[in-house]
Amino acid sequence: MSKTGTGADPLVGDVLDGRYEVLQRLARGGMATVYRAWDRRLERIVAIKVMHEGLGDDPDFVAKFDREARAAARLCDKSVVGIFDQGHDHGRPYIVMEFVEGSTLRTIITRDAPLSPLRALQLIEPVAAALAVAHDSGLVHRDVKPENVLISHRGAVKVADFGLARAVTNQTSTHTQGLLIGTVSYLPPELLTTGRAHAWSDVYSTGIMLFEMLTGTKPYTGEPPITVAYKHVNEDVPLPSEVLARRHPAQARRDPIPDYVDALVVACTRRNPQARPVDGRELLRRVRRVRRALERGVRGNDALAAMVFPAAALPWSVSTKEVIAPPGAATSLLAGLPSSSAADDLDDYGPLTPVEPMPAVVESMVGEPSVPPRPVQPSEESAQPPWPRDDSPAEVVNRPAVSERFPRLTRAQRYRRRRAVLLTMLVAILALTVGTGSWWFASGRYVITPSVLNQTRADASAIAEANDMTISFTEDYSETVPVGLVISTTPNPGDRVVRQTEMVAVLSKGPERYPVPKLVGLSLGAAKAALTAANLQA
């Protein structure tokens, strides 16, 4: 690192690795600082993210950081911020990225939210496209939030920091006694309770962003962060249309949120991961369908809402053995967050409630829960029993029986009501069976083959396992792929296959080379025979 100037930030004016001249500090976060820099070799403006001091002291973290940066660099899509280079300077890892001149989605939300449903879907579609590309490659973002969505002056939307959240999280889990790195407002429940993230975890965070764009507020707010984390794990995200009507009634009347947009947010933000779109590719398919309906001016469509949220028959809440209950029952991942009493700063959506393990009947997506009947007081039952006693006069038996709980229902009407309840339960069970079966046969039993090209045997095995596939290896020579890295796979990356399908990966043995035998002093025939035996041609 060489010094060519001075400034408030010690890195401004420095030249990293003799190539990248740091011009300006753009933003500073908890783990890294982003700078605008000049690439002297290629003569272009770039963005450089430099990790804070101390993070490069752990060799395991440095190796993990490099591996994740290489994985993210393989993502080639117009919706992904490109990664150009990575390195280390004075023990501080850094990564060189495409410079997107413009603003972040956070700026748009702060300035313009609540957005119209169409504009919100137009902004979220490139995010879903970026996640689709990443998930197809076996890469999970883990930190989807408005600050990581960049919007250029020309309106191009790009997602940044793919793969880096995982590298940073692994480091901090070792060095901060379980402090969870990330914006708690967008973290999925399973990441808070188990520490493990999957493709559907990014889908949850995207749904929270869409909710915020539509309503102008996060679904859960409060201090300290443990309160927000508790709500992610134990409460369902409310319908955006209801929150908009309560907070911005004029806009709700002028530009209402259709039911199928509600369904999209509900599908993405279920606490049960099985009820969400399985990955970014499935999310992109549903987002595009909703966006096209909005462009056609469709106000409401029950069939489209059911297609956007086909898992409506599954339980909306997740059964979990590990439930966060403030103040003292925080998981180890949240141990670094401050605690407080349960009464601190509850938001407008009601008190904290525990997770329901498995509701018997799923309520309608936009319906209100039924009001339980008034309990019968003991004095009422003793004063007038609902059915005639054996010693009652004959004329009393011949009159229609009356129930104190439902005074206007005769005995025959009560039987009809019970039959209706039984029929409703049967319909609900049938819907649950059909919905589960439809999800399983349509998308649940399939996965997208990830790309493991240029990966080591260990990395390829880990990627295959993370995508619910098995893997076996063969070897072959390659003139271009280094020894030990994957040359090709069957099935090909991006193919849709049944879960637990075996992927056959071909590992490189390096270039095919044979030693030239000694031919001096041999006859022509003997020389040809020696070359043939050495797999060479005369």
Buried (B, 14 or more C-beta within 10 A) or exposed (E): EEEEEEEEBEBBBBBBEEBBBBBEBBEEBEBBBBBBBBBEEEEEEBBBBBBBEEBBEBEEBBEBBBBBBBBBBBBEBEBBBBBBBBBBBEEBBBBBBBBBEBBBBBEBBEEEBBBBBBBBBBBBBBBBBBBBBBBBBBBBBBBBBBBBBBBEEEEEBBBBBBBBBBBBBBBBBEEEEBBBBBBBBBBBBBBBBEBEBBBBBBBBBBBBBBBBBBBBBBBBBBEBBBBBBBBBBBBBBBBBBBBBBEBBEEBBEEBBBBBBBBBBBBBBBBBBBBBBBBBBBBBBBBBBBBBEBBEEEBEBBEEBBBBBBBBBBBBBBBEBEEBBBBBEEBBEBBBBBEBBEEEBEBBEBEEBEEBBEEEEEBEEBBEEEEEEEEEEEEEEEEEEBBEBEEEEEEEEEEEEBBBBEEEEBBEEBBEEEEEEEEEEEEEBEEBBEEBBEBBEEEBBEBBBBBBBBBBBBEBBBBBBEBBBBEBEEEBEEBEEBEEBBBBBBEBEBEBEBEEEBEBEBBBBBBEEEEEEEEBEEBEEEEBBBBBEEEEEEE
